[in-house]
Amino acid sequence: VGEEIYYFDSTDSTNTRAKRLAEDGSVHGTLVVADEQTGGRGRRGRAWDSKKGVSIYMSLVLKPEIDPNNASMLTLITAMAVAGGIEKTTGLECKIKWPNDIYWKDKKICGMLIENDLMGRNISQSIAGVGININQEVFHSSAPNPVSLFQITGKQYDIFNILEHIMLRIQIYYDLLQKNNTALITAQYER
């Protein structure tokens, strides 16, 4: 994953951009990263506060060769990779709120939007969108409980260092999924 990377100063939504790239034939593992989203979105059509230069806005194009019954595993591995990447780079203990929000205590650090496209009984592509609040000082959104890593620790973080650690973990967990090791993935997720 991440061998092909598209970076945008600004885009409507990294998920929308990734979906267009996938439809145009981009390869499995293509990563879309933006410095700003003008139309960031979350689950149930909610808007995602996407200020310029202060957060991770990314989407990953996956063309998984897995049993469609294991599609939910894509959500689990993405959530574990994000929580692990944040913990590795900041030392903060993060928790996953079912199914895929990342929390510190009762505050939301990260939201995800996983969109699967089916072709018959198989997943033709999956777009895993992730928004992580890194260096915001203030939020101006209707979200009830957002927090950034900066607000928690008072430190500024290198966005791309965190992104690198997340991508490494996604590859590890994705390899487990490709080997159909869903029991280990589920056990790690529950832990």
N, C-alpha and C positions, 0 to 999 in steps of 0.2 A: 504494500500500500504506500501511496505517496511518491511513487517513482515519477508520475506525471503530475505537476503542480501548476495550477492557474492562480495567479495572484491579481486582485483587482483593488485599486484605490477605493472604488465605490461600486456597488452593485445593488440591484433591488433586493435580492435574497440569494444567499449562497445555495440554498436548496433549489430554487428556480433555475439558477445558472447551471448548477451541476446536472439537473434534469435535462436541460437543453444540450449540454455537452454529451451526456450519455446517449441521447437520441441521435446526435450527430456522429456517434461511434467512438467516443472516448473509451479508453481502456479501463479494465477493472483496477480499482485502487486509485483512480484519479482524485486528487485533492483540490478543492476550491477554497481559497482563503480570501477574505476581503478585509480591508482596513475600516470599512463602513458599509452598513446596509441601509438602504433607504426604505425598504419594505420588509424588514426582518419579521419572521412570523414563528409562532409556536403552535402547540397543539390547540385544537378547537378554534382555529382562526385568530388566536390572540396575537397582538403585535409584540415584537421583541425590541426593547430599547437598544439601539445600536449606534452609539456615539463613535465618532471617528478616532481611531488610534488608541483605544483604551481597553479593548477586549479581544477575545478570540471569536471570530465568526467564520465557521468552516463547515464544509459539507464534503462527504466522502462518497464517491460512486463505487458501489459494490455490485458485481455481477456474480452472485454466489451460486455455487453448484452444491446446494444443500437441499435436503428434504424440506418442502414447504411447511411441514409441521414444525420445523425448527426455526421458522422465521423470527420468532420472538427472541431467539438467541442473539440476533444482531443487536437488539436493544440492550441485552444484558452485557455483551462484550464491550459495547460502546460506553455504557455507563461505568463499568469497572475500569476501563482504560482512562476515562476522564478523571474519576476519583483517584486512581493510582498516580496519574501524572501530576495532579494538583498536590497530593500528599508528598510525592518525591521532591518536588521543586520548592514547596513552601513549608513542609513539616506539619501542616494543618491536617487534622483528622476529619475527613469528609465522610458523609453517609449518603447512601442512595435511597431516595424516597421513591417507592414504586410508582411507575415502572422505571423512570429514567431521569428524574431530577436529582441534582447534586446539592446537598445541604451542608451547611456548617451550623450546628445547633439548630435553631428554628428559622434560619435564613437561607434563601435560595441563591446559590452561586452560579448554577448552570441549568439550562434547559436544553432539551433535545427534541428533535422532530425526525422520526424515522418514517420514510415513505417507501413502501414496497409496491412494485408493479408486477402483476402476474401475467404470464402468458400460458394459458391453459392451466395446468396444475403446477407449474413451476414459477419460481421467482425470476423474472427477466432482469430486474435490476432493483437495487435498494439504494436510496439516498439517505445517508445518515448526517443530519444537520445538527450542529452543536454551537451554542452560544455560551461563552463563559465570561462572567464579570471579573475582570482582572484589575484594572487601575482606575475605575470610576471613583470619583469623589462624591458625586450626588446622582440620584436617580430622579427622573421626571417621567414616570410611567404609572399606569394604573395597577401594576403588579403589587400585591399586598406585602411582600417580604423580601425584596431583593437586597443583596449585599455583594460587595466586591472584595477580592483578596486584599486590596489596599485598605478598605475600611476596617477589615478585621485586624490587619497586622501593622498598618501605618507605613508599609514598604511598597515601593514600586517594583513591578516584576517584568522580566523580559518575556514578552508574549510568545516569541518564537521558541524559547527554551522550554516553556510549558508545552507548547504544541508538539515539539520534538518528542518529549517524554510520553505524551498521549499516543502519538502515532506508533512509537515502538511497542507500546502495550496493545494497541489495536492489532498489530501484526501478530503478536504472540497469541492473543486470544482467538484471532481469526484462524490461525493455524490449528489450534485445538478444535475449533468448529469444523474445519475441513476434514479433520480426522474423526469426526463424529463423536468427540469426547464431551458430549453434552452434560454428562453427570458431573464431571470435574468443573465445568463452567458454572453449572447451577450451584454446586457446593461452595465455590469461591464467591459467587454473587450473594448467596445467603449469608456468608460469613461477613 
